[in-house]
């Protein structure tokens, strides 16, 4: 069996990484009513998304002229993408704690690490949504898979008070790719989503937030 540290070293580096620090234990009580408990988060996500998408157009224009996102904008969009990761991890039983509402780093067992903003080629900014279409389509397919993972995990967690590792890791893979697809589409990174990589993420570089 390959040790996690060795697996991380062999994984291809990507500026958008998933970090998994989950012990697989699940509370039967919160599993049973997980969807009900998530309602406040779903409402908050809807409101935040209504504000984010008009802002995304402005940020696209700004990045087109500047050749990059400003750090404050990068941080704001990054929190929105990270919040998706936290909420999806909770909804689909990839983690157990109740998530917080602002997508901050190091506040959830399934976490998203992002590199700082970097220069991007303007022609890729112009055609970013077109370039992202294949990744977004595949992300939708993975959305169906992670839904099945959550459904199977719901029964398993109620019976065992644990999430099977294979299901957790498969769900985390789907969530990681979805986060990279969003990050690429919203100009957080010029790096295309990667099909490679494990559920424990990769060794983080010295910088990032």
N, C-alpha and C positions, 0 to 999 in steps of 0.2 A: 504493500500500500504506500502511495506517495505521500510524504508529509506535506501539510498545507504550505509550509514555508517554501519547500522546493517547488510545489505546484505554482505558487505565486511568481517565483523567479522565472519559470519557464513560460508563463502566460505573456502574450504580447501586451505591451504597454498601451494604455488608452487614457486620455485626460479626464474621462468620465468613468468612475469606478464604483462598483458596489462593494460595500463592506458588510459582512455578515458576522454578527456576534450573538447568536441565538442558541439557547440550550435545548431547544425542541420541546420543552415542557409547555403545556397549555392548560389553562383553567377551564374546566368543563362548564362552569357557570357562564363565563363570558363568551365561550365558544357557542353555547346554545343560543345566546341572544346577540351575537356579534353584529348582525346587520342593523338591529335596532340601536345598539350602542353607537354605531357609525353614523347615524342620521345627522347629528350636529356637524360632523366633519363633511358630509356630503353637501349640506347646505352651504357651509363655509367655502368649500371648493367651488361650488357654482358661482357664488358671489365674487370670489377672487378671480375666477376665470373670466367673468364678464368684464372685469377691470383690466385683466392682463392682455386680452387679444387686441383691443384698440391700442394699448401701449406698445404691443409688438410691432405694429405698423410703423409707429414713430421710431422705435428702436432700429427697425430695418433701414429706414431712411438715414438715421444717424450713422449706422454702421457702414452704409454705402458710401457716405462722404468721408468718414474718418478711417475706414478700413478695419474697424474693430469696434466692439462694444466697450463703452466706458465701464470702469470697475464697479461703480454703484449700480448701473443697469445690469451688469453681469451677475452681481450678487443677488439682486432682486429676482431676476428670472431664474437663477439657480435655486433659490429657495422655493419657488413655485414648483419646479421640477422635482426637487427633493421632497417636498410635501406630498406630491403624487406617489413617490416611492414609499414614504412612511404609511400613507393611507392604504395603498394597495397591499402592502405587507400585512397590515392589520386586517383588512377585509378578507384576504385570501389565506389567512392563518399562517403566514410565513413568519410571524412574530406574535408575541403575546401581549406586551404592554399596550396601554391606551396611548395613542400618539398625541403629541402636542400640535398646536395649530399654526406654527409659523415656519416650519421647514428648516430649522436650524441644524447645523452640523453637530454630530455626536450626541444626539438626543433620542436615538432609536436603534434597536439591535440590527435592523436592516437599514443601512445608511448609504448616502450617496456622497462621494468625494469628487470635487471638481477642481481642476487646475484654474489658475488665474486667467483672465482674458488675454488673448493673444491676437496678433495681426492676422487678417484674413484677406484672401484675394477678392477684389471687388466683383469680378465676374462670377465667382461662386456665390457671393452675397446676392447678386441680382437674380440668379436662377436657383436660389437655395430651395424653395418649395418644390420646384420641378425635380431637382436632384434628389430631394428627400422622398419622393413618391414611392420608390421601391421599398425603402426602409419603413415608411409609414404603413404600407400594405402588409409587410411581414410582421410589423408590430401589432397590427390588428389580428393577424392569425395567432400570434402569441397571446393576445388578450383572451382568445377563446380557450387556449390551452391552460392559462393560469386560472381561468374560471373553473375548468374541470378539476384542476389541482385543488382549488379551494373547496369545491364540493366534496371531493374524495377525502380531503383533509378534515373537513367538518365531521364526517362520520368517524374517521380514525381517531380524531382528537377527543370526541365524546366517549369513544370506547376505551381508549388507552391513556387519556390525559397527556398525550404526546403527539407531535406531528412527525410522521415518518420522514427520515432524513432525505430519502430520494425525492419525495414529493416537495419538501421544502426547497431542496436544491434546484429542482426543475422550475418551480415557481420563481425562485430568485433569479434564475437565468432569464426567464421571460421578462421580469420586472427590470432587470439590468438593461436588456436590449431596448425595451420601451423607453427607458430614461435616456439612453444614448440617442435614440431616434428623436425624442423631443429636444434634447440638447443641441443636436445638429440642426434641426429645423428652426430653432429659436436663436441660432447664432451664438450659442455658448461655446461652441468649438467648431473648427473647420474639419475635424476628424470624423469620417463616416462611421456609423455604428459597426461594431465588430461582432461577428458570429462566434469568435473564440473567446475563451475566458471562463473561469470557474465561478462558483457561487461565493467564494471567500474574497473575491476581488484580487487585486495584484498589489505588489509592494508599492506603497505610495512614495512619490518623490519628496524632496525636502520642502517644497513650497506647495501652496494650494490652500483652499479654505473649505 
